[in-house]
Amino acid sequence: MMEELMLKIDNVSKQYVLGQIGGTTLRDELQRRRAKRRGEEDPTRTIGARDYKQGETFLALDGVSIDVKKGERVGIIGHNGAGKSTLLKLISRVTAPTGGRIGLNGRVVSMLEVGTGFHGELTGRENIYMNGAILGMKKKEIDAKLEDIIEFSECRQFIDTPVKRYSSGMYVKLAFSVAAHLDAEIMIMDEILAVGDMAFQKKCLEKMNDVSRTEGRTILYVSHNMNTIRQLCDRVIVLDHGKVVFDGDVEDGIGAYMGSVNNGFRLFNDCSRLPREKYADGSIVINSVEILDVQEPAIYSGENVSVEIKYSSNRDYSSLAFRMILFSENRVIVGMTSTESIIYAKRGNNSLKLQFDLSVLASGIYYARIVLYEIDSFAGEVIHDVVQDAFCLVIDKRNNQNSTNKMWKKGVWGNIQFPDAKVIECGSI
């Protein structure tokens, strides 16, 4: 008997118009219009942000075609900006495609970001009923599942508290519990489980495996954690710049993705168009990161790695600090390093050259998150800018005759506490 088709994506594309009115709050839009009439600079534009030409477009998805059958657990992976979240939003009907068609055979429940589908003023219990009603369930059907939802969510003590008072972890626990227990044939998860604790992540993966096998639910799962992809999925789709570049076996898909990382290794990373973290104030913006004195995508153990960071500042700073956090290819924190000496910034454009000793790293692929911050008068950190995946290092010790097997020292972050990053040069440009 022919397997039932749950999702058909046929030549779908999604195009966005950049830099136009309509992307922020009403107050910001009014300020922008007023400044434009007076011929003034946009007061809402982030320092260092790119100015877009009138009508300039960005193609987030380009001719994507995918068929998903009943009970399949499909992992969707790719670099940041590959189009993963856009694809899930189109399937969830959050936004409409520019071209192509999407056909669904059943109800869809999705977790695209923390708080999606919940009303902050309603309690956890009321949000459960609201989500069930949206899916077309009757009250008695929701009543029958209510106790299981509350028990699984581990939020019983707060179930009659407005969810606006929940932490992000509590939001995720309740949202996943609702998604897993209500009657929907297709579950969509977009990296949301990364917010929860490790025990709950394991519990969620087991639950998704269970509902897929016993109830025949179809699951679409986006994650940068290859271990969870391996645990949950029986098929992998790799997206690259809005196109499907692989669709098939899990291990082959992960290999294709990691191979594209290696082949796409860049010594220079333009950060100007990357999304900024919400907790960074944006008064300093990192524009680019460049790895210096490297000719190929491999840095052998024992060598120092030099990096140049260019950034813009809206005023002078005399007491900045730098931090770099390294992640393994499975997005597990390996270790961190920071600068011992003080960094400064002048109003305008600046350059910072740093040297790192990463000789204790084993062979493998590593991603770097870089942070520019300062210590305030209360000894707290004021985060100015953060860049995820600022650069990728491919470390290969096989051809290094001088490689030594050093013990990894237990540190505050991950398993390695690297020596302080050395400031080679810092100044305005």
C-alpha positions as CSV (number, residue, x, y, z in Angstrom):
1,M,0.0,0.0,0.0
2,M,1.3,3.5,-0.9
3,E,2.5,5.5,2.1
4,E,0.4,8.5,3.0
5,L,1.9,11.8,2.1
6,M,1.6,14.4,4.9
7,L,3.5,17.4,3.4
8,K,4.2,18.4,-0.2
9,I,6.4,21.4,-0.9
10,D,6.5,22.2,-4.6
11,N,9.0,24.7,-5.9
12,V,8.6,27.1,-3.0
13,S,10.4,30.4,-2.9
14,K,10.3,33.3,-0.4
15,Q,11.6,36.8,-1.1
16,Y,11.9,39.7,1.3
17,V,12.2,43.4,0.5
18,L,15.0,44.8,2.7
19,G,15.1,48.1,4.5
20,Q,11.5,49.1,3.9
21,I,8.9,50.6,6.3
22,G,7.0,47.9,8.3
23,G,9.7,45.9,10.0
24,T,9.7,47.6,13.5
25,T,7.4,49.3,15.9
26,L,4.9,52.1,15.0
27,R,7.0,54.6,17.1
28,D,10.2,53.7,15.2
29,E,8.4,53.9,11.8
30,L,7.1,57.5,12.7
31,Q,10.6,58.5,13.7
32,R,12.0,57.1,10.4
33,R,9.4,58.9,8.3
34,R,10.0,62.2,10.1
35,A,13.8,61.9,9.6
36,K,13.4,61.0,6.0
37,R,11.2,64.1,5.3
38,R,13.8,66.3,6.9
39,G,16.7,64.7,5.1
40,E,18.2,63.5,8.3
41,E,19.9,60.1,9.2
42,D,17.6,57.3,10.3
43,P,17.6,57.6,14.2
44,T,16.5,54.0,14.6
45,R,19.3,52.4,12.5
46,T,21.8,50.3,14.5
47,I,25.4,51.6,14.4
48,G,27.3,50.0,11.5
49,A,24.1,48.6,9.9
50,R,24.0,48.5,6.2
51,D,21.9,50.9,4.2
52,Y,19.7,49.1,1.6
53,K,18.8,50.5,-1.8
54,Q,15.2,51.1,-2.5
55,G,13.5,47.8,-3.5
56,E,16.6,45.6,-2.8
57,T,15.5,42.0,-2.2
58,F,16.7,38.9,-0.4
59,L,15.8,35.4,-1.6
60,A,15.5,33.4,1.6
61,L,14.2,30.2,-0.2
62,D,14.8,29.4,-3.8
63,G,12.8,26.6,-5.5
64,V,12.5,24.2,-2.5
65,S,10.7,20.9,-3.2
66,I,10.2,18.3,-0.4
67,D,7.8,15.4,0.1
68,V,7.3,14.1,3.7
69,K,5.4,10.9,4.4
70,K,3.4,9.9,7.5
71,G,5.5,9.0,10.5
72,E,8.8,10.4,9.1
73,R,11.1,12.3,11.5
74,V,12.9,14.8,9.3
75,G,15.9,16.8,10.5
76,I,16.5,20.1,8.7
77,I,20.0,21.4,9.1
78,G,22.2,24.1,7.5
79,H,24.2,27.2,8.4
80,N,22.7,30.3,9.9
81,G,20.7,32.1,7.2
82,A,20.2,28.9,5.1
83,G,16.4,29.3,5.2
84,K,15.5,26.7,7.8
85,S,13.3,28.9,10.0
86,T,11.8,30.6,7.0
87,L,10.7,27.2,5.6
88,L,9.1,26.2,8.9
89,K,7.2,29.5,9.1
90,L,5.8,28.9,5.6
91,I,4.7,25.4,6.6
92,S,3.1,26.7,9.8
93,R,1.3,29.4,7.7
94,V,2.9,32.2,9.7
95,T,3.8,33.8,6.4
96,A,3.0,33.0,2.8
97,P,5.4,31.9,0.0
98,T,6.3,34.3,-2.8
99,G,6.1,31.4,-5.2
100,G,5.2,27.7,-5.3
101,R,2.7,25.7,-3.3
102,I,2.6,23.9,0.1
103,G,0.1,21.1,0.7
104,L,-0.7,19.8,4.2
105,N,-2.5,16.6,5.1
106,G,-3.5,17.1,8.7
107,R,-3.3,19.6,11.6
108,V,0.0,21.3,12.4
109,V,1.4,22.2,15.8
110,S,4.6,24.2,15.9
111,M,7.2,25.6,18.2
112,L,9.1,28.3,16.3
113,E,10.3,30.5,19.1
114,V,9.7,31.0,22.9
115,G,6.2,32.3,23.5
116,T,4.8,31.5,20.1
117,G,1.1,30.6,20.3
118,F,0.7,31.7,24.0
119,H,-1.1,34.8,25.3
120,G,0.9,36.4,28.1
121,E,-2.1,37.5,30.1
122,L,-3.6,34.1,30.2
123,T,-2.6,31.4,32.6
124,G,-0.9,28.2,31.6
125,R,-4.2,26.3,31.9
126,E,-6.1,28.8,29.8
127,N,-3.4,28.7,27.1
128,I,-3.7,24.9,26.9
129,Y,-7.4,25.3,26.2
130,M,-6.8,28.1,23.7
131,N,-4.2,26.1,21.8
132,G,-6.5,23.1,21.7
133,A,-9.4,25.2,20.4
134,I,-7.2,26.6,17.7
135,L,-6.5,23.0,16.5
136,G,-10.3,22.4,16.4
137,M,-10.5,20.2,19.5
138,K,-13.6,20.2,21.7
139,K,-13.4,21.0,25.4
140,K,-14.0,17.4,26.5
141,E,-11.1,16.3,24.3
142,I,-8.8,18.8,25.9
143,D,-10.1,17.9,29.4
144,A,-9.1,14.3,28.7
145,K,-5.5,15.3,28.0
146,L,-5.2,18.2,30.5
147,E,-3.7,16.1,33.4
148,D,-1.1,14.5,31.1
149,I,0.0,17.9,29.7
150,I,0.4,19.5,33.1
151,E,2.3,16.4,34.5
152,F,4.7,16.3,31.5
153,S,5.4,20.1,31.6
154,E,6.6,20.0,35.2
155,C,4.8,23.3,35.7
156,R,1.9,22.2,38.0
157,Q,2.8,24.7,40.7
158,F,2.5,27.6,38.2
159,I,-0.2,26.3,35.9
160,D,-2.7,29.0,37.1
161,T,-0.2,31.8,36.9
162,P,-0.2,34.1,33.8
163,V,2.5,32.8,31.4
164,K,4.0,36.3,31.1
165,R,5.6,35.5,34.5
166,Y,7.2,32.3,33.3
167,S,10.9,31.9,32.6
168,S,11.9,31.0,29.1
169,G,12.5,27.4,30.3
170,M,9.0,27.1,31.8
171,Y,7.6,28.5,28.6
172,V,9.3,25.8,26.6
173,K,8.3,23.0,28.9
174,L,4.6,24.0,28.8
175,A,4.7,24.7,25.0
176,F,6.3,21.4,24.2
177,S,3.9,19.5,26.5
178,V,0.9,21.1,24.7
179,A,2.4,20.3,21.3
180,A,3.1,16.7,22.2
181,H,-0.2,15.9,23.7
182,L,-2.8,17.8,21.6
183,D,-4.2,16.1,18.5
184,A,-2.1,17.2,15.5
185,E,-0.6,15.0,12.8
186,I,2.4,17.2,12.1
187,M,4.8,18.5,14.8
188,I,7.3,21.3,13.9
189,M,10.2,22.1,16.2
190,D,12.7,24.9,15.5
191,E,15.7,24.7,17.9
192,I,13.4,25.6,20.7
193,L,14.6,22.7,22.9
194,A,18.0,24.4,23.4
195,V,16.3,26.7,26.0
196,G,15.4,23.8,28.3
197,D,17.6,21.9,30.7
198,M,19.4,18.7,29.6
199,A,17.0,16.4,31.4
200,F,14.0,18.0,29.8
201,Q,15.6,17.9,26.4
202,K,16.1,14.1,26.8
203,K,12.5,13.7,27.9
204,C,11.3,15.7,24.8
205,L,13.3,13.6,22.4
206,E,12.0,10.4,23.9
207,K,8.4,11.8,23.7
208,M,8.8,12.7,20.0
209,N,10.2,9.3,19.2
210,D,7.3,7.7,21.0
211,V,4.5,9.8,19.4
212,S,6.1,9.2,16.0
213,R,6.2,5.4,16.4
214,T,3.0,4.8,18.3
215,E,0.7,7.5,16.8
216,G,2.3,7.9,13.4
217,R,3.0,11.6,13.8
218,T,5.2,13.4,11.3
219,I,8.0,15.5,12.8
220,L,10.1,18.3,11.3
221,Y,13.0,19.2,13.6
222,V,15.5,22.0,13.1
223,S,18.7,21.9,15.2
224,H,22.4,22.7,15.2
225,N,23.0,19.9,17.6
226,M,24.0,16.9,15.5
227,N,23.6,14.5,18.4
228,T,19.9,15.2,18.8
229,I,19.5,15.0,15.0
230,R,21.0,11.5,15.2
231,Q,18.8,10.5,18.2
232,L,15.5,11.6,16.7
233,C,15.6,11.7,12.9
234,D,15.4,9.0,10.3
235,R,16.0,11.5,7.4
236,V,18.0,14.7,7.0
237,I,17.5,17.6,4.6
238,V,20.4,20.1,4.3
239,L,19.7,23.7,3.2
240,D,22.3,26.0,1.8
241,H,21.5,29.6,0.8
242,G,17.8,28.8,0.4
243,K,18.3,25.6,-1.7
244,V,18.0,21.9,-0.8
245,V,21.5,20.5,-1.3
246,F,20.9,17.0,0.3
247,D,17.9,14.9,1.2
248,G,18.4,11.4,2.5
249,D,20.2,9.3,5.2
250,V,21.0,11.0,8.5
251,E,24.8,10.2,8.7
252,D,25.3,11.1,5.0
253,G,23.3,14.3,5.5
254,I,25.4,15.3,8.5
255,G,28.5,14.5,6.6
256,A,27.3,16.6,3.6
257,Y,26.6,19.5,6.0
258,M,30.0,19.3,7.8
259,G,31.7,18.9,4.4
260,S,30.0,22.1,3.2
261,V,31.3,23.8,6.4
262,N,34.8,22.7,5.5
263,N,34.5,23.6,1.8
264,G,32.9,26.9,2.8
265,F,35.6,27.9,5.2
266,R,36.2,31.6,4.9
267,L,39.2,33.6,6.2
268,F,37.0,36.7,6.2
269,N,33.5,36.9,7.6
270,D,31.3,39.9,6.9
271,C,29.2,40.3,10.0
272,S,27.3,43.4,9.0
273,R,24.1,41.5,7.9
274,L,24.1,39.0,10.7
275,P,21.2,39.1,13.2
276,R,22.2,40.7,16.6
277,E,21.5,39.1,20.0
278,K,18.6,40.7,21.9
279,Y,20.6,41.1,25.1
280,A,23.4,43.2,23.3
281,D,22.8,47.0,23.4
282,G,24.2,47.6,19.9
283,S,26.2,50.7,20.9
284,I,29.2,48.9,19.4
285,V,28.7,46.7,16.3
286,I,31.2,44.1,15.1
287,N,31.4,44.5,11.3
288,S,33.9,41.8,10.3
289,V,36.1,39.1,11.5
290,E,39.2,37.9,9.6
291,I,41.6,35.0,10.4
292,L,45.2,36.2,9.6
293,D,48.2,34.3,8.4
294,V,46.3,31.1,7.4
295,Q,46.4,29.8,3.9
296,E,44.0,26.8,4.1
297,P,41.1,25.6,6.3
298,A,43.3,23.7,8.8
299,I,45.2,25.1,11.7
300,Y,47.6,22.5,13.2
301,S,47.8,22.1,16.9
302,G,50.7,24.1,18.5
303,E,50.3,27.1,16.3
304,N,48.9,30.5,17.4
305,V,45.8,31.8,15.7
306,S,45.6,35.5,14.9
307,V,42.3,37.3,14.2
308,E,41.4,40.8,13.2
309,I,38.1,42.2,14.3
310,K,36.7,45.5,12.9
311,Y,33.9,47.2,14.8
312,S,32.0,50.5,14.9
313,S,31.2,52.5,18.0
314,N,28.8,55.4,18.7
315,R,31.1,57.0,21.3
316,D,34.5,56.6,23.0
317,Y,35.1,53.7,25.3
318,S,38.2,53.3,27.5
319,S,37.5,50.0,29.3
320,L,36.2,47.3,26.9
321,A,36.9,43.6,27.2
322,F,36.7,40.7,24.7
323,R,35.6,37.1,25.1
324,M,35.7,34.2,22.7
325,I,33.7,31.0,23.4
326,L,34.5,27.9,21.3
327,F,32.0,25.2,20.4
328,S,32.5,21.8,19.0
329,E,30.9,20.7,15.7
330,N,28.0,19.4,17.9
331,R,27.5,22.8,19.4
332,V,28.8,21.8,22.8
333,I,30.8,24.4,24.6
334,V,34.5,23.4,24.6
335,G,36.1,26.4,26.4
336,M,36.6,30.1,26.5
337,T,39.3,32.8,26.5
338,S,39.3,36.5,27.2
339,T,41.7,39.4,27.0
340,E,43.8,40.3,30.0
341,S,44.5,43.8,28.8
342,I,41.9,46.6,28.4
343,I,40.6,47.4,24.9
344,Y,39.4,50.8,23.9
345,A,37.1,52.2,21.2
346,K,37.0,55.6,19.5
347,R,33.8,57.0,18.0
348,G,33.6,55.6,14.5
349,N,35.5,52.6,13.1
350,N,38.1,50.6,15.0
351,S,40.3,47.5,14.5
352,L,41.4,44.9,17.1
353,K,44.0,42.2,16.4
354,L,44.2,39.3,18.8
355,Q,46.3,36.1,19.1
356,F,45.0,32.9,20.6
357,D,46.9,29.9,21.8
358,L,44.6,26.9,20.9
359,S,47.3,24.2,21.0
360,V,45.4,22.1,23.6
361,L,42.5,21.5,21.1
362,A,42.1,18.0,19.6
363,S,41.5,17.5,15.9
364,G,38.1,18.6,14.8
365,I,35.8,21.4,13.7
366,Y,35.2,24.3,16.1
367,Y,33.0,27.4,15.9
368,A,33.7,30.7,17.7
369,R,31.3,33.1,19.4
370,I,32.9,36.5,20.1
371,V,31.6,39.1,22.5
372,L,32.6,42.8,23.1
373,Y,31.6,44.1,26.5
374,E,32.6,46.3,29.4
375,I,32.5,46.1,33.2
376,D,30.2,48.7,34.7
377,S,30.6,50.4,38.1
378,F,28.7,47.6,39.8
379,A,31.1,44.9,38.5
380,G,28.4,43.7,36.0
381,E,28.9,43.1,32.3
382,V,27.4,45.4,29.7
383,I,27.2,43.4,26.5
384,H,27.7,45.6,23.4
385,D,27.7,43.1,20.6
386,V,27.8,39.3,20.1
387,V,28.5,37.4,16.9
388,Q,27.6,33.7,16.7
389,D,29.7,31.6,14.4
390,A,32.2,34.5,13.9
391,F,34.6,32.0,12.3
392,C,35.1,28.3,12.0
393,L,38.4,26.5,12.7
394,V,39.3,23.1,11.3
395,I,42.1,21.7,13.5
396,D,44.1,18.8,12.1
397,K,46.9,17.3,14.2
398,R,47.7,14.4,11.9
399,N,50.5,16.1,10.0
400,N,52.0,17.9,12.9
401,Q,55.1,16.1,14.2
402,N,55.4,18.5,17.1
403,S,51.9,17.8,18.5
404,T,51.7,17.0,22.2
405,N,48.9,15.4,24.0
406,K,48.2,17.9,26.8
407,M,45.6,17.3,29.5
408,W,42.5,19.5,29.2
409,K,42.2,21.5,32.4
410,K,38.8,21.8,33.9
411,G,37.7,25.5,33.6
412,V,34.7,27.6,34.3
413,W,33.4,27.2,30.7
414,G,33.4,23.7,29.1
415,N,36.4,21.6,29.7
416,I,39.2,23.9,28.6
417,Q,40.5,27.1,30.1
418,F,42.6,28.7,27.4
419,P,45.4,31.2,28.1
420,D,44.4,34.8,27.9
421,A,44.0,36.2,24.4
422,K,46.9,38.5,23.5
423,V,46.1,42.0,22.1
424,I,48.5,42.6,19.2
425,E,47.0,45.9,18.1
426,C,44.0,48.1,18.9
427,G,43.2,51.4,17.4
428,S,40.8,53.5,15.3
429,I,40.8,53.2,11.5
